[in-house]
Amino acid sequence: MMDAEKNVGRNPHPDFKKVEASRPDFDNTRKLAFTKTKNPDWKPGDGANDGGESIAKNHREIDPYAEGRPALFNYKLLISAIIPRPVGFVSTRSKDGSSTNLSPFSYFTVINHDPPLFIIGFAGGFDRAKDSLRNLSETGECCINIISEHFIEAANATSVNAPYGISEWALTGLHPAPCKFVKPSRVKEAIFSVEGKLVETKEFESRATPGKKTGVLAIVEGVRFWAREDAINKEGNLIDPAILRPMSRLGGISYGRVVEGLELPRPDYEQMMASNEAQKLAKAKVEGQ
């Protein structure tokens, strides 16, 4: 299986617990704080804020299908470069209701709001579908939960390669809570959850090994939201990130915390053009730019 730890080699440490023991303790006092941007005086045309350092560096061209390059290299490259990624903590239930599944997916994001649509990417095809994909495709239902700091260890435990029919719920100590329109449970500890109905799936074929199915994309519509009362505003349209404390996925076995943020209003063109310098920079679009 593509995501089998022995084949992928996400863990770079021969003795992880020894490496972990050498690191500082988790700092529970760190709260979400907002800072200025690196260059609060940035104006149109200023470009990057690194003094030109980035453009002085050369780039290496990488052919994803180069001879002798394993497809696995693309996986490891992409999950280390496309970061941070939100994690979809997906709960599903088998068609006969005899088993449940709970798994984290970092090939996940929201893609639309009306209707609320989400995508989940599964490694491998339908011929070797994981529990979550099998359950979702057979029942058309799931519940997506957002992972927060206070249950990251339990959430990560669900990535264990348990055989089909073995529920990860009991291994985590997390508590299932009932949904309204779908049978899979939501995670009671989660601050935000989405009941989901499957819209459609699309299977992908390998470029390196034609005929081999290497991935499935599932589009899921959110039909009901659940938000913890202390985290959402009165209007029901804003979650407080300082309470959500979401965990993001980085490369390998790494996760990221959100402890610092900054705010940048979206520019208004008319206000931008009030500057003579900006007016001089405003030019018609050039083909390919």
Summary of the structure (lengths in Angstrom):
residues: 289
radius of gyration: 22.1
end to end distance: 41.0
largest distance: 68.5
contacts: 740
relative contact order: 0.17
helix: 22%
strand: 29%
